[in-house]
Amino acid sequence: MAKPEFVAKIACKLHPEVSLNGDLVVKYNEIADKMYFVQEGNLEVLATDHFTTIAFLGSGAYFGEIGVLITGKRSLSVKALSNILCYTVKNHDFLAILEEFPE
């Protein structure tokens, strides 16, 4: 479980982002500049063929961490299946906070 101080620091850096039904929220191979936390709505994670659904995401899910933490690019695409509200944290903010809480 995350320390309350860590959660508070992340919460201070969150920005709301709305996507509409059918929008590609992230696109395969683009630069990973932020991580997403789903507040409302439904999304599908698409394989690199852009057609095959490999997962569904909903409220409470998060995505984009692989690109932010490991690859620097998006490893898959994520498409909105409804209007969605996500909160995002920029990669440089997230990485700076992780440095403060290395455990």
C-alpha positions in Angstrom: 0.0 0.0 0.0 1.3 3.5 -0.9 2.3 5.9 1.8 -0.3 8.8 2.3 2.5 11.3 1.6 3.2 9.7 -1.8 -0.5 9.7 -2.7 -0.8 13.3 -1.6 2.1 14.3 -3.8 0.6 12.5 -6.8 -2.8 14.0 -6.2 -1.4 17.5 -6.3 0.0 16.9 -9.8 -3.2 15.3 -11.3 -4.9 17.1 -14.3 -8.4 16.2 -15.5 -8.7 15.0 -19.1 -11.9 14.2 -21.0 -12.0 11.9 -24.1 -15.1 11.2 -26.2 -16.5 7.8 -27.3 -14.3 6.5 -30.1 -11.2 8.7 -29.3 -7.8 7.0 -29.3 -6.6 8.2 -25.9 -3.1 6.9 -26.5 -1.6 5.6 -29.8 0.9 2.8 -30.2 4.5 4.0 -30.4 3.9 7.7 -29.6 5.9 9.4 -26.9 4.7 8.5 -23.4 4.4 11.9 -21.7 1.9 11.0 -19.0 0.1 8.3 -17.1 -3.6 7.9 -16.8 -6.0 7.1 -13.9 -9.6 6.3 -15.0 -12.3 8.1 -13.1 -15.3 7.4 -15.3 -16.0 5.5 -18.5 -14.8 2.4 -20.4 -11.8 1.9 -22.6 -10.3 -1.0 -24.6 -6.6 -1.8 -24.9 -5.8 -2.6 -28.5 -3.0 -4.9 -29.8 -0.4 -3.5 -32.2 -2.7 -4.5 -35.1 -5.0 -1.7 -33.9 -8.0 -4.1 -34.1 -7.6 -6.9 -31.6 -8.9 -6.0 -28.1 -6.7 -7.4 -25.4 -8.2 -5.8 -22.3 -11.0 -3.6 -21.1 -10.5 -0.8 -18.5 -13.0 1.0 -16.4 -13.2 3.2 -13.3 -10.3 2.7 -11.0 -8.0 1.4 -13.7 -4.7 3.1 -14.7 -2.6 2.9 -17.8 0.5 4.4 -19.4 2.9 3.4 -16.7 5.0 1.2 -19.0 5.8 4.0 -21.3 6.5 6.5 -18.5 8.6 4.1 -16.4 10.3 1.8 -18.9 10.1 2.4 -22.7 9.4 6.1 -23.2 6.9 5.2 -25.9 3.4 3.7 -25.9 3.5 -0.1 -26.2 -0.3 -0.4 -27.1 -3.2 1.8 -28.1 -6.1 2.6 -25.8 -9.5 3.6 -27.2 -12.5 5.2 -25.4 -15.7 3.0 -25.5 -17.7 5.8 -23.9 -17.1 9.4 -22.9 -14.4 9.1 -20.2 -12.8 11.2 -17.5 -9.2 10.5 -16.6 -6.8 12.2 -14.4 -3.2 12.4 -15.7 0.2 12.9 -14.2 3.0 14.1 -16.4 6.0 11.8 -16.7 8.5 14.2 -15.3 6.3 14.9 -12.3 5.7 11.2 -11.6 9.4 10.4 -11.9 10.4 13.2 -9.6 7.9 12.0 -7.0 9.2 8.4 -7.3 12.7 9.7 -6.5 11.4 11.1 -3.2 9.9 7.7 -2.3 12.3 5.1 -3.6 10.9 2.2 -1.5 
